[in-house]
Amino acid sequence: MTTMTRIEVFERVARKLRASFEELANVPHRGEKGGQAEQIVRRFLNDHLPRRFAAAGGFILDPRDQLSKQTDVIIYDAFNCPVYRADEEAGIFPNDNVAAVVEVKSKLDADRLAEAVENIAAAKRLTKVHTQERGVEQWSTLGCLFAFESALTLDTICSRYRQLLQGSVFGLHIDMILVLDRGLVTLVACGPGSSAWSKMMAPTGTGGPDGEGFHVGIAGTELGDRSLDAFLRILVAHLSLFRHAVGHPGFDWGVLGANRQTNVHYLTSLTEERDPVAREARLREYANDFKKRFP
């Protein structure tokens, strides 16, 4: 019996994804085709992500009650995340539990790339509650673009993406662009005095003092059938560092009681008195005290 390698496994998975996408060729309505392409990506991710995480479509809610636009794929911490389900296709997920978002494009062109840049930046602008980080723990949202095909070369995508990023806030960028069966576009960094570039994941900033003097670029890597495997490896590496302790439920408690009238119906008071007669007397005393203070 021949043993399959990981590369061979994901080459098969990529072919299966491609076949599923090509079955959409006869879908006449572009919006419906796009929705089905998103479902294909969500199914792939749910089949291959660590069980702690799940992929769904829907909306992101931050602690300031800001709601995102509808997002193609939201990868969230399913073990810690309450889900406010609107319907089967669109949940609402607290931003503190969102680890990554994925924009899905059936065919990537210049307009779709600009649209993805805007949508991912909007998702990254949503507020997260900062908690004490432990070591290299990651709390930011990773932004990804998954394209089934594109007439653009990876070099052209890099060039157009560079133009779109110029003048924008660093940290709101797309971290990774996959063109299925073609390759990946990622940010890369090179340290002072070095000639070696390495992939860079900096969803929220420049790396602080440790990033001083680093050069940042956009690189396209032709990977062919191995592109899907590389995409998943980078995604899982980010998820493995995503914070485990969520110290906030992802919404604002105060809004529930702000400027609202609350009526309290007295039930009883607490006492450790064990003697039945003394207990009754003490409870009457407490009840009278309640009536005086809360008429």
N, C-alpha and C positions, 0 to 999 in steps of 0.2 A: 504493500500500500504506500503510495507516494504522499509524503507530508507536505502540506501547503505552507508557504511562508505568509507572513502578514501582508507583504506587498501583493502577493497573488490574491489573497482574500479581498483586499480593497480594490484591486483591479476588477474583480468580479462585481463587487458592490457598485463601483462606478459605472460599469456596463449596465447593471440593473437600473440604476438611477437614470442613465441616459435612455434606456428603453422605455421606462415609465414616462419620461418627459416627451419622447417622440410619439407616444400614444396620444398626446394632447394636440398633435398637429391638425386634427380634424375638428377641434373645438373652435367654432366660428367667432365667439365673443372674446375679445382680448381680456376683459376683466375676469371672466369665468376661467379662462386659461391661466391667468396669473394666480388666481385663487387656488387652482388645482396644483400648480407648480409649488406654491407655498406648502400645501399639504404633503407633497412628496418630500420636501426638505424636512418638515416637522417629523414625519414618520421615520426618516433616516436617522435623525438625531435621537429620537426616543428609543430607537433600536440599539444605539451605540454609546450614548452618554452614560456616565456613572449613575446608578439608581438614585442618588441623592438629588439629581437634577432632572427636570422635565422641560419639554419644548411645547409651546402653545402660541396661538395668535391672540391678539387682543390689545389691551391698553395698560399703561403703567401709571400708577398713582403715587405721588410723592407726599412727604409729610406735611407739605403746605397745601395739600389738596389740589395740586396742579395735575391735570390729566393729559397724557400724551395723545398724539394722533394714533389711529389704529396701526399697530406694528405687525409686520409679517410673521416674525418668529421672536418670541421672548423665551429665553432660557433662564429659568428661575430655580431657586433652592426649594424643591418640593417638600423637604423635611421640615422646613421652618416657616413656610409661606402660607398665610391665609389667602384663599382665592375667592374673589367676589365675582361669581360667574354671571355673565349677562346672557349668554346662550352657549351652545355647544362649540361655536367657532370663535368666540371672543370673550375671554376672561378679563378680569381687572386684577393686576398684580402690584403689591406694594413695592416701591422702587428699591428699598433697602434689601430686598430679597432677589432682585434681578441681577444676574451675573453677566449676561450678554444679550445683545439684540442682533438679529440677522435680517438684512434687507434681501429679498429674493427677486431676481430679475430673469425673466425667460430669455431675453436677448439684451445684452448690455451695449448701449451706445452712449454718446456724449450726454444726451439729455437724461438718460436713466442714471448715469453716474452722478450728475449734478443733483438729481433728485435724492439719490441715496446719501450723498454727503450732507444734504440739508436735514434729512430725516434722522440720521444717526446723530448729528450734532444736537438736534432737538431732544433726543432721548437722553443724551449725556448731560444736557443742561439741567435736567430734573434734579432736585435736591435729594441727597442722601444724608442720613444722620451719621456723623463721624463717631466711631467708637475707638477705643484704644487698640492700636494695631499691635500684633504679636509677631515679631520677626518680619518675614516677607509676606505676611498675610495681605491678600488683595481684596479691596472692597469696591473697586470701581466696575463700571459696566464696559465690557468689551464690545466694540462695534465691528460687525462683519458684513460683507456683501457677498452673496452667493449667486453667481450667474451661470446659467446652463450653457449659454453660448454667446459669442461676440464676434463681430466682424473686425473689431479693433485688435491690433497686436498688443501684447503685454507692454511693450515699450511705449506705444501710443497711450495706453491707459495710464501708465506712470506719468507721462508728460501732461496729460489732461488733468490728472488728479493733482499734480504739483500746482498747476494754474489755479485750480479751485481752492487749494489750501492757502495760497499766498494771501496774506492779510487777514486770515481767520485766526481764531484763538487756538493755540496749540493745546491739545488735550481733548478737543471735541472732534477729532479726526476719525476716519475709518481705520481700524487697526489691521484689517486683513481683507483682501479681495480675492475670491476664488473664481476662476473661469474653468468650469469642469472639463477635464481631459486636456487642459492646456497648461495651467500653472497658477502661481500665487503672486500677488502684489502685497508687499508689507513695508512698513517703515523699518529702516536699518540705522544703526548708530556705529560711530567709529570714535574711539577714545583719543585724547590728545597724544600725539606722537606715534599713534598706531596706524597701520595700513590695513588692518583687518576689520571688516564690517560684520555685525551680528544683528539678528532680528531684534526689534525693539517693541516692547509692549508698555506704553506709558499713557494709559487712558486718561489720567487726570493732571498731567503736568510734565515737568522737565526732569524730574528725578532729584530735585533739591541740590545741595552742595555737591553730591557725588556726580551730578551730571554736568558740572561746570566745564566748559570747553569742548564738550562732545560735539561731533558733527552728525547731523541727521539727514538721511536721504530716503528716497522711495525706490525700492528695488523690485523688479519683476523676475521671477524664476520659472523657466520652462520645465515642467515636471511631467507632462503628458498624463498617462494613466495613474501616476502616483500623486497627482495633485490633491485628490480627495483625502488620501491618507495623511498627507502633510497638513491639510486644513484641520482635520480632526485632531491630530497630534498637538498642534498649537492651541486649539480650543480647549482640549482636555488639560493641557499644562496650565492654562489660565484658571480653569475651574478647580483644579487641585489646590490652588492657593486661595480660592475665594473663602472669605471669612466664615468660620463655623458658628460663632456665637452672634446671634442677632439680638442686639440689646434694645431694639425698638420695634414695635409692631408694624411700622410703615405708614401710620396715619396720625393725625393730630387729635389727641384725647380731648383737648380743651374745647374744641368746636361743638362737642356733644352737649356741653352744659352752658355754653356762652349765651347770655341773654335769653335763657329759657326759664319758664316758671316750673318749679318742682314742688309737688304736694307730697308731704310725708304722712303716712297713716301709721299711727303708733301701734306697735305690736306688743312689746314687753320690755323689761329691763333685765339686766344680768345681776345676779347676786350669788355669793357663795354660802349664804345662810342655809343651814340644814334643818333647824327647828321649824316645823310647819307653821306654828303660830307667828313666830318672829319673821319667818320668810314672807308670809302674807302681808304683815304690817310694813315690812321694808319695801315690798313691791308696790303697795299703795302709796307709800311716801315717794317713791321714784316716779310713779305715774302722775301724781299731783305736781311734782317738780317739772315734768315734761309739759303738762298743760299750761303751767305758768309761763314757761320760757318759750313755748311754741304754741301760742293760742291759735 
